[in-house]
Amino acid sequence: MRAKKIKIMTLNIHNYHNFTLRRPRIIALFKKYNPDIIALQEIRDDGAKNKPGMDQAKQLNEKLNFKYFRFLRVNNRNKAKGLVNLPPCYEGMAILSKFPFSSREITLKKHKDDTYCRKILIANINTGVQIIPVWVVHFSNNDLFARLHSEETLNHAQLTQPIILGDFNIKYPSDIKKLAEKNNYISSSYYKYVSFPEDNCSYDYIFIPARYSFLRFKCIPQKVSDHKALFAEINL
């Protein structure tokens, strides 16, 4: 027996920018849509802002109460910016799930002149009747680096064909469609939406293997970050 559908959301949190004010709105949004899985990007564990180990995803989950959770440190912000004598500050991604999962990470190639490291957070979600691989991504804010990261990720994904979601930092839906179709994926770029109003474009996407289909998709208009949250219900 296979699970018939799953509900997922993704949101770039925009780290600690006005987070105290935004946190209740983020929590309320996730509670309203009640997803099975949440993918988060730009999560900070910042010694100047939170107690050690109390990263932003963990703070959100104090109210969301997802049983299964992982925060992946990706970048040491102080080291990347050459800052010294400051409290430790790490940025990364997180996944929250109603279902248990095993997890690991893949480090992507760091390209010349790219300040930051990039990783894939891999979660193999166990619904009780099947394993659903879900990969969370946040690629560099550069057209070339983002495309190279996308291609490398999709190459890694060839065997398992996971759901891939997050902040791709690719501006043009036509580029996303080409990447998806070339690799036997369906992407949320088939829907017209703007997830990053400041640039009047979308950097955030959900990729699903061609064997799945979107039952529902929404770019949620409520302002809880500089990015809009994406919601999808997927037929498995």
Order of alpha helices (4+ residues) and beta strands (2+ residues): beta-alpha-beta-alpha-beta-alpha-beta-beta-beta-beta-alpha-beta-alpha-beta-beta-beta-beta
